[in-house]
Amino acid sequence: MTIEAGQTLPDVKLVKSTESEREPVQTGEYFKGKTVALFSVPGAFTPTCSAKHLPGFVEKAAELKAKGVDEIVCTAVNDPFVMGAWAAAKGSDDITFLADGSGDFATALGLELDLTGAGLGKRGQRFAMIVKDGVVDKVFVEAPGEFQVSSAEHVLENL
């Protein structure tokens, strides 16, 4: 079942990743007490993710924060080393990268995506959420192959 507005995020271990450090975090604790713009991509360094999705949140970070977002978080079903390298190559200090290496978070959200037929394995769907104190306020899940409702612009319009 896909997570819906009003539900608490599942408590799953992710890894906060930078170019040089990795730190385990529990989502139940990590999302408490703040408003988070959370977005997820099918994979770091993939075309739409690197050319549109992440850059939109980098560009709109100040506007998101001006509208009450305390933190902007990007997740992907990638290992923490890949997420750290992507953060260094394409990210900014305004974005926190949380690696969902085994896809546990995507699965717990009901937003897993099977791309084994394309040689990409199991991933997470492209989505964005506004999370307040660990509870989903709004959720925007893309249709397969689309990039519209999970964009930084769409999240800004819905704050």
Secondary structure, DSSP 8 states (H G I E B T S, - for coil): ----TT-B----EEEEE-SS-EEEEEHHHHTTTSEEEEEEES-TT-HHIIIIIHHHHHHTHHHHHHTT--EEEEEESS-HHHHHHHHHHH--TTEEEEE-TTSHHHHHHT-EEEEGGGT-EEEE--EEEEEETTEEEEEEE--TT--STTSHHHHHHT-
